[in-house]
Amino acid sequence: MLYWNPVGQRLPRQFIAIAAVVLSSLVSVRHCIGRTPADEARSPAVDSADSVVDFGREIAPILRERCLGCHAEKASGGLRLETRERLQKGGDSGPAVLAGDASASLLWQRVSADQDSAEKMPPDGSRLTPRQVTALQRWIDQGANWPKEQVLSSPQAAAARHWAYQRVRRSDPPARPDTGWARNEIDCFVAASLADLAMTPAPEADPLTLLRRVTLDLTGLPPSPADLDGFLADRATGAYERAVDRLLMSPAYGERWARPWLDLCHFADTDGYLTDQLRPVAWRYRQWLIQALNEDLPFDQMTLWQLAGDLLPDATPQQLLATGFLRNTLSNREGGADLEEYRVEQIIDRTTLVGIGWLGLTIGCARCHDHKYDPVTQEDFFRLYGFLDQTDEVNIDAPLPGEQAEFASGYAEYRRKRDELLVPVGGELQALQAAWEKRLLHAAAHPAEDPIWDRQWEVLGLVWGGGLGEGQLEGCVIVQTPVTARTQDEADRLQDYFLASGSLTDEAAFARLRLSELRSQLIALRQGVRWPTRAPVIRQARFPRPVHVHVRGDFRVPAQRVSPEIFRWLTATAETAVSERNSGAEGASSAGCGDPSIPGIPNGSQPTRVDLARWLLAPENPLTSRVAVNRMWQEFFGRGLVDPGTDFGLRGQPPSHPQLLDWLASEFITRGWSVKHMHRLIVTSAVYRQSSRAEPALIRRDPQNRLLARQLPLRFSADQVRDAALSVSGLLDRRIGGPSVFPPQPESVSKEGYSNVWKNSEGADRYRRSVYTWLQRLSPYAQNVTFDAPPANSLCTVRSRTNSPLQALTLLNDPVFFEAARHLAQNMLRERCDDDRARISALIRRALSRTPTSEEQVILLAFLEGQRTLLKDDPKETARLTTVPLLSENSADSGAPALPASSAESAAESAAESAAESAAESAAESAAGSAAGAVQAETTLIPLAAPDADQIELAAWTSLCSVVLNLHEFITRD
């Protein structure tokens, strides 16, 4: 579908209003259609009072979801409810049901009891709904009919049989089909399943489509014309595989595959919550991640380093940097925030992250109560929480190349001068600080005794390292650390904080010793040193914390104390569980009565995060390898073999190809957890190489492509949309790593946040890859929002893909795409082409990796000629299309932004162009209401001389390039 706004044709305001209404309607429809038949089945309906209650549809779901957690293997009160016989037998209090008389039945009496009754059932969690209570009452009054053959299973018993909780078993691939279609083992599994359904796979995509697909999937960028030429010129066997190997070695590979990890840990450059303060060195983790992916650091080592790199013997700087993975939780520095509450929220977040990221389980549900569907108890959740609770957030010196020598040369002089400044007040200053620390510690140990000092302790935790991304509670930990055990850096930073905030201790002494003046001198002295760049990491807690179950998830109401421990039920073998279940022993747990140890933990030792990582990767753990390869598959095919991939539990969907999933999981482990090996295996398969073109009958039969009889076209993510435009235009700056940058957007966007300032980057930083874009949690880069980037406040395992009018308007009017279209036009005019037709062919090949059809040539040629005609009579529009936009608030005393080195010539041309006062008017109207940031009234344009023939030509081609960059095909991976 083509979207563009030709010169002289402005989108009417009514279009914006209509689009808004349509979008609103779609949201409403989505809510209406979001309730599936499965949802209805999970919410038993109650028919009319005279109808017969359907046990399977109305009663069994209630018993299974609300009763069997306690009244199955556990046999609470001696009552089990899996079969009709056990219901009739009853428990310690007698029969649970008197058929025909609900009012006299203990079951109905307990579920209908008052909220405050000691006998109410269920004892914890929400009560049964009135609809459910009525259903039970009618069922009992009608005789409590229970089909004899129907046996219910508790979550624990069901887990013992659940496919995802069984150990990974590697099956031999089916025989290769006689057709010769299969290229590796993946294809054998898929071909066998298709043959069973009398289906045939789609043919292989044409070579250029295939190269574009795999280049986008492995690097996130489209192939260049040189890539296309080289691929077509390689006629030897294995040309495609050689192209894949080249792409796997590209530095762009790590940038593309860092994005799913950053989404998973909800990486951002700010704290979140109201004040959303800066984290200027958060990028150090991102840089480590990109490097690790490019070097193909094995997944098991990535897991160990990210969860526990600090605990490894003689931990290297890279292993420490890896723990920045756990530092991407939110930090609340708002005045009045409870320090412990938000520290707990961070640990809850990390625990949920481990559950989703490695186990594919929604364990967060068990924070407040036992999981309703999976055998994850609340105790299980807090045992896992216990591993991560024993951590402190800190930043460390992590010098970049060349920084350490410069720091070392200046630090000795800094140390000497600092000590000289402190000598005159040394003794008295130490006494004042000691008294201050003593009052703080007393307030921490006796809350609500002295509100003034309570506030001092609170402020220490809230403001420590604010705006620098330091560990929020590090100051509190240093105060609790004995003076002799503090590092020099800790002692200095705490002393600096005391000089700024400790006058409450003795204001007269502060004034007499002129400590405010001393503080100013120390600040000036510190600013004269080139300190090493810092990096956010995790370390083992300096002071161990007792871990308790939180009653209903409230940290203020601790229950029994627990120790860090793995999910025992998950590592119990299926054979043991089934044996126990079949033994019929009353009270036996079928969900893992064994006592498997975490690999490598000596008996009696307290397990650590190292042990947690080892358990996640142990052969006894059936989930980690399955979850990891499923997430890879999802990136290449749009959905995983298990979909959604966030729920491998009992309520999740079974895999479409279970034997293939287990073979991939086993292959991942066998190949040393090599991510690049798995990626190569997938993209070289015949399944991956299929065309996305399919017969209508196949689409009707399998609209979601669960059978894998074809490929699926996938719309670009927010990052890929921008990166593709910059890459095709020649503007993309391909430097790897470094701090986050600020692509252009209007000041009005950042003003939506709390005291946020978005200073648009200039020069080459303006055109960095999107993975380096500054991520502000409360007011994110608007273009990312428009193109479905997930919010950075919660973890994300798969991005949404939508198609909306705002996206089309952004592609037309956002400064990034405007500049990309203009620069692409300049490059196309430099092409050595005989005529417009040849130049259009070169443009389509550069943007879409193919040649245009005859019909497309006619359409685009007519459009180009029409633009030339209009522009001859419209110098203002010509000026607009040949001008570099600069946002006014950052360009008062700057010239045209410097382009990458490859664009030096176009930069010189840009400086010679001019514009009229109302040049941005057309773009502003066509983008009215767009949150993506059009070139509006706040844009400053570089003055031009009167348009000449060359400028008209550039303007016409800019319009044409804008059309091409707005094509659905351009932002879709076929």
Secondary structure, DSSP 8 states (H G I E B T S, - for coil): ------TT----HHHHHHHHHHHHHHHHHHHHHT--HHHHHHS-----TTS---IIIIIHHHHHHHTTTTSSSS-GGG---SSHHHHHH-BTTB-S--TT-GGG-HHHHHHTS-TT-TT-SSSSSS---HHHHHHHHHHHHTT----TT-----HHHHHHH-GGGS-----------TTS---SHHHHHHHHHHHHTT-----B--HHHHHHHHHHHHHSS---HHHHHHHHH--STTHHHHHHHHHHTSHHHHHHHHHHHHHHTT--SB--TTT--B-TTTHHHHHHHHHHHHTT--HHHHHHHHHHGGGSTT--HHHHHHGGGGG-S----STT--HHHHHHHHHHHHHHHHIIIII---GGGGGTSS-SSSS--HHHHHHHHHHHHSEEEEEEE---TTHHHHHHHHHHHHHHHHHHHHGGGHHHHHHHHHHHHHHHHHHHHSTTS-HHHHHHHHHHHHHTTTTTT--TTHHHHHHHS-GGGS-HHHHHHHHHHHHHH-GGG-HHHHHHTTHHHHHHHHHHHHHTS----EEEEEEE-SS---EEEEGGG-TTSEEEEE-----HHHHS-HHHHHHHHHHT-TT--SS--S----TT--TT----HHHHHHHHHSTT-SSHHHHHHHHHHHHHHSS-SSSSTT--STTS---SSHHHHHHHHHHHHHTTT-HHHHHHHHHTSHHHHB-S---HHHHHH-TT-TT-SS---EE--HHHHHHHHHHHHT--B-----S-B-----HHHHTTSSS-------GGGGGB-GGGB---SSS--HHHHHTT---TTS--SS------HHHHHHHHHSHHHHHHHHHHHHHHHHS--SSHHHHHHHHHHHHHSS---HHHHHHHHHHHHHHHHHHHT-HHHHHHHTS-EEEGGG-TT--S----GGGHHHHHHHHT----TTTTHHHHHHTTT-TT--S-TTEEE----S--HHHHHHHHHHHHHHHHHT-TTTTEE-
